[in-house]
Amino acid sequence: MDIFGMIGFTSAVIGLIPQVYKAYRTKSTRDVAMVMLLNFFIGSSAWGIYGYKTNDPYLMWSNVLAFVVTTITISQKIYYDRKINANSRND
C-alpha cells in the first residue's frame, strides 16, 4: 500500500510545479484558469486536513505541499494578470 501513497505524494507535489516555472519564466498566467486553481486550493486543503485527521502522512504532506504550490500559482495569477491589465490601460 505504501507504493500507492508514494505515487500519490509525488504526483500531487509535482503537479503544478511546471506551471509555476512557466509562469515565472514567461511572466504570464493568462492561459491559467483561476477556477481550476481555486479548485486545487480547496481540494488540497480538504485532503490535507483529512490526511491529518486520519493520521495518513502521505495524504497529509502531499496535500500540504500541493496547497503551497497552488498558493504560489494563485499569487502569480493575481500578480501577472494585474500587471498585464495595468500595462494595457497605459497603452
Backbone torsions as a table, in degrees:
resi	resn	phi	psi	omega
1	MET	NA	-29.7	-179.4
2	ASP	-61.8	-29.6	-180.0
3	ILE	-63.1	-38.0	178.1
4	PHE	-68.8	-36.7	175.8
5	GLY	-63.5	-41.6	179.2
6	MET	-66.9	-40.0	177.8
7	ILE	-64.6	-46.4	178.3
8	GLY	-62.1	-42.1	178.7
9	PHE	-59.6	-49.8	-178.7
10	THR	-62.9	-45.1	-179.2
11	SER	-63.4	-44.7	-178.8
12	ALA	-65.6	-38.9	-176.7
13	VAL	-72.2	-42.3	-174.9
14	ILE	-91.0	-3.2	-174.8
15	GLY	-54.1	-46.8	-176.0
16	LEU	-103.5	-3.3	-178.2
17	ILE	-58.1	-43.0	176.6
18	PRO	-60.0	-34.3	178.6
19	GLN	-68.0	-41.0	177.8
20	VAL	-60.5	-45.9	-179.5
21	TYR	-63.7	-45.9	-179.2
22	LYS	-63.1	-42.6	179.3
23	ALA	-63.4	-39.6	178.5
24	TYR	-65.4	-43.5	-177.3
25	ARG	-67.8	-44.2	-176.1
26	THR	-90.9	-14.1	-176.5
27	LYS	58.4	35.9	-179.1
28	SER	-145.9	137.7	174.0
29	THR	-129.5	23.1	-176.1
30	ARG	-56.6	-35.4	-176.6
31	ASP	-90.2	6.9	179.5
32	VAL	-101.5	127.4	-178.4
33	ALA	-83.1	126.4	178.4
34	MET	-62.4	-34.1	178.9
35	VAL	-60.6	-41.6	178.0
36	MET	-63.8	-43.4	-179.8
37	LEU	-64.2	-41.7	177.8
38	LEU	-64.9	-36.5	176.0
39	ASN	-62.9	-45.7	176.5
40	PHE	-60.2	-42.6	-178.8
41	PHE	-60.5	-49.6	179.9
42	ILE	-66.3	-44.8	-178.8
43	GLY	-63.4	-45.4	-179.5
44	SER	-68.1	-33.9	175.6
45	SER	-62.5	-50.7	-178.0
46	ALA	-63.1	-45.3	179.9
47	TRP	-67.1	-35.0	177.1
48	GLY	-64.0	-43.6	177.4
49	ILE	-64.8	-42.7	178.2
50	TYR	-61.5	-42.8	177.7
51	GLY	-61.0	-38.9	177.0
52	TYR	-65.2	-47.0	-178.0
53	LYS	-64.2	-31.4	-178.2
54	THR	-98.9	7.6	179.9
55	ASN	56.5	42.1	178.1
56	ASP	-107.6	99.6	-174.3
57	PRO	-64.1	-36.6	178.6
58	TYR	-62.1	-47.2	-178.9
59	LEU	-64.8	-43.8	-177.6
60	MET	-66.9	-55.0	-173.4
61	TRP	-70.5	-34.7	178.1
62	SER	-64.2	-37.1	-179.1
63	ASN	-81.1	-26.9	171.7
64	VAL	-63.9	-46.1	178.6
65	LEU	-67.2	-38.8	176.1
66	ALA	-63.0	-37.9	176.5
67	PHE	-60.7	-44.1	179.8
68	VAL	-63.6	-47.1	-179.7
69	VAL	-64.1	-39.7	178.5
70	THR	-65.5	-39.9	177.9
71	THR	-62.6	-40.8	176.3
72	ILE	-61.6	-44.7	-178.5
73	THR	-65.5	-40.4	176.9
74	ILE	-63.2	-41.3	177.8
75	SER	-62.3	-43.1	176.4
76	GLN	-60.9	-44.2	-178.6
77	LYS	-58.4	-47.9	-179.5
78	ILE	-64.3	-47.3	-177.4
79	TYR	-63.7	-52.9	-176.0
80	TYR	-68.9	-37.1	178.3
81	ASP	-65.7	-40.0	177.5
82	ARG	-65.1	-39.8	-179.9
83	LYS	-64.3	-42.9	178.2
84	ILE	-64.2	-44.0	179.5
85	ASN	-63.6	-39.5	178.8
86	ALA	-66.1	-40.4	178.7
87	ASN	-67.4	-36.6	-179.5
88	SER	-71.4	-28.1	176.7
89	ARG	-73.6	-28.9	-179.0
90	ASN	-81.0	-15.1	-178.4
91	ASP	-79.7	NA	NA
